[in-house]
Amino acid sequence: MSIVTGTGNYITNSAAPVVTTGFPLSVGAWIMIDTIGTEYFFGVADPATTNQYFRFGVNSSGNTITIAVSAGGTAIATTTATGITTGAWAYVVGRYISSTNRRVTFYDSATGSIVHANGVTSRAPTGFTKMGIGVLPISSISNEFKGKIAEFWWSQTDIQPDGGQLDNTMILQLAQCGPFSVPHIGGSLKEYHSFRKGLVSDRFEPDEVAAAGNLQTWDITGSPTVGPTVPYLQPNYARPRNQSRFVIV
C-alpha cells in the first residue's frame, strides 16, 4: 500500500475482531518511510475517545520506530527503537504482550541492523473496537502515515511465547520468508494482507489476503494505492496457501 500524502489516506476496520483490552497482540509488516515525522502506520483503539489505544509508528527524533499504549487519563507509555533509515524498506514487529510488557523490533534493509526495545510501564486500556492501517483510529485523527506498507499481518497472541526479546533469526525469517513460513505464527494470525493487488477484502485474491474466520470489512478513506512488492522477499516466501487453517479470501 502506497500513501503519497499523509492526510486522509488510510484504511480502517470499524468492527475489528480484537479483544477489547488488546493484550496480547502482535503485528508485523514491511514499511518504507518517505519523509519521517510523527506518523502512525497502525493502531487499534476505542474510536469514541482520544486516549484508549495501541499505536505503532515513527518519529523524526532519532529516526525511531515506536509502539505506545494509552489508557485514559494516564500518561502515554512509549517504547522506542532508534535508527531506522528514511527511504529504505524496514521490517517491523510490535508486540503488545501484557500491561507491563511491550516489545518492538525492526530490521533495516539499508544497514542490515536489527534493533530491539522493551517497555514495562503499566498501562491497561479498554474499549478497543476499531483498527487502522496508515492511521491511529481515535476520535480525532492526526499524524497519518506517509510511505509504503506491505505484507501486513496481526495476531491476537504474542508470537514469541516466552514474552522475551524476538530472536534475530526470527525477524529475518519473517521478513524474507513471511509469517506463514513459521507454523506457530502463521497458524495464529487473525489477518494477512499483502497489499500487492488490493487494499480491502472485497474479492477473492489467492495468496493476497487471508483471515482466520469471517471475512473482515475494511473501508478505504482517501486514495491509498496498491503495491509495490518488497524486493527483499525470498523465492520461497510462504503465502496463505501454505497454512491450511486459513480461509483464503
C-alpha positions, 0 to 999 in steps of 0.5 A, a space after each residue: 500500500 502506497 500513501 503519497 500524502 499523509 492526510 486522509 489516506 488510510 484504511 480502517 476496520 470499524 468492527 475489528 475482531 480484537 479483544 477489547 483490552 488488546 493484550 496480547 497482540 502482535 503485528 508485523 509488516 514491511 514499511 518504507 518511510 518517505 519523509 519521517 515525522 510523527 506518523 502512525 502506520 497502525 493502531 487499534 483503539 476505542 474510536 469514541 475517545 482520544 486516549 484508549 489505544 495501541 499505536 505503532 509508528 515513527 518519529 523524526 527524533 532519532 529516526 525511531 520506530 515506536 509502539 505506545 499504549 494509552 489508557 485514559 487519563 494516564 500518561 502515554 507509555 512509549 517504547 522506542 527503537 532508534 535508527 531506522 533509515 528514511 527511504 529504505 524498506 524496514 521490517 517491523 514487529 510490535 508486540 503488545 504482550 501484557 500491561 507491563 510488557 511491550 516489545 518492538 523490533 525492526 530490521 533495516 534493509 539499508 544497514 542490515 541492523 536489527 534493533 530491539 526495545 522493551 517497555 514495562 510501564 503499566 498501562 491497561 486500556 479498554 474499549 478497543 473496537 476499531 483498527 487502522 492501517 496508515 492511521 491511529 483510529 481515535 476520535 480525532 485523527 492526526 499524524 497519518 502515515 506517509 510511505 509504503 506498507 506491505 505484507 501486513 499481518 496481526 495476531 491476537 497472541 504474542 508470537 514469541 511465547 516466552 514474552 522475551 526479546 524476538 530472536 534475530 533469526 526470527 525477524 529475518 525469517 519473517 521478513 524474507 520468508 513471511 509469517 506463514 513460513 513459521 507454523 506457530 505464527 502463521 497458524 495464529 494470525 487473525 489477518 494477512 494482507 499483502 497489499 500487492 493487488 488490493 487494499 480491502 477484502 472485497 474479492 477473492 485474491 489467492 495468496 493476497 489476503 487471508 483471515 482466520 474466520 469471517 471475512 473482515 470489512 475494511 473501508 478505504 478513506 482517501 486514495 491509498 494505492 496498491 503495491 509495490 512488492 518488497 524486493 527483499 522477499 525470498 523465492 520461497 516466501 510462504 503465502 496463505 496457501 501454505 497454512 491450511 487453517 486459513 480461509 483464503 479470501 
